[in-house]
Amino acid sequence: MSTLPVFRWHLAPDGYATRRQLRARALRPGGQDVAAQLERPRRRGRPPLVAYLYRVDLAKPVRPMTPGRWRAHEAMMRARRTCPECHRDAGYVIPTSLGACVTCTYPEEQRAA
């Protein structure tokens, strides 16, 4: 097993990019393995932050959204916006920490307003 090249933060050579940087260029890793990694040192003996890099020349274009994918995405977002208690569309993604819309979670505060 070969080890990955390690670069310091902001010092990676051209031709490498993180997943987010690839996405900003409308690219995706396309099945390639991680080619290198960045390490950002931290204080007080904590382990460094690590970001994985992929080769830009091996990256593939992002797959286009098909009508079926759009329908699946809309259904997923609708499910995340629907309150499990009152079954209404809250108009926002319901936080998992609450588990229900704000109106159902804090009914006494809604009456006072």
N, C-alpha and C positions, 0 to 999 in steps of 0.2 A: 504494500500500500504506500503510495507516494504522499508526501505531505503537501499541503497547499501553500502557495506563496502568501506571505503576510505583509501587508503594507500598513503604515501608520495613517491615521485619519487625515483626509484631504491630500494624500500623497500617492494615490493609485495612478498608474500610468494610463494613458489613453487606450481605448479598446476594451475597458472593463466598465461594468455598470451594475448597480443594484437592481432588484426587481422594480422598485419604484421609478428609478431612472429609465429603465427599459420601457415601462408603461408610459412614461411621459413622451417617449419617442414612438409610441404605438407599436411596441415590440413586446415579446414574451420570451422567456428562456427557451421554450420549445423542447423540453426534455433533456437539455444538456446538464451535465453535472456542474457543481460549484467549481469555478476556476481559481478563485483566490478569496482572500478575506481581508477586511479592514479591521484594525483594532484601535479603539480610542481609549487611552489610559484614563483611569479614574483615581481619585484620592483615597487615602486611608486604607490601603491594602485591599480594596475591592477589586474584583476581577475586571478586566477591560470589557467595554462594549464591543460587540462583534457584528459586522455587517458582511454578508456574503456577496461576492461579485461573480458576474457571468460575463462571458465573452460576447461583445456586441456583434462581431462578425458571424457568430453562430446562431444569433437570436432570430426568431421568426416573427412575421407580422401577427398582430392580435387578430383573433378570429372575429368576423363581423357578427353583430347581433341579428339573429334570424327572427322572424315573427313568433316562432314557438318559444324561443328564449325570452323574448319580451313578455309574452303571456305568462311564462313561468316566473319571471322576475316580478311582474305586477301582482300575481297571486301571492308570492312570498311577502311582498311589502304590505299587501292588504291584510294578511294574517298577522303581521307584526303590529299593525295599527288597530286591529279589532280588540276591544276590551273583552276578556273572558267572563266578566261579571255582568255587564249591561249589554254586551254584544253590539255595541255601536262603534263606528269608525271614529277614533279619537282625533284624527287629523294629524297625528304625529306618531312616531314609533314609541310604543309603551316601554318604559324602562323595565328591565328584568328585576331590578331592585324593588320596584313597587308591585309588579305582577298584575296591575290593573291600571285603568286610566286615573288621572288625578282626581276627577270628580268622585269616582267610587272609592278611592283610597282615603281621601280627606273630605267626607261629605259635610261635616260640621263647618269647615272653613268655607265651603261653597255657599252654604245657607247664610252665613254672616255677611258675605260680600254683596 
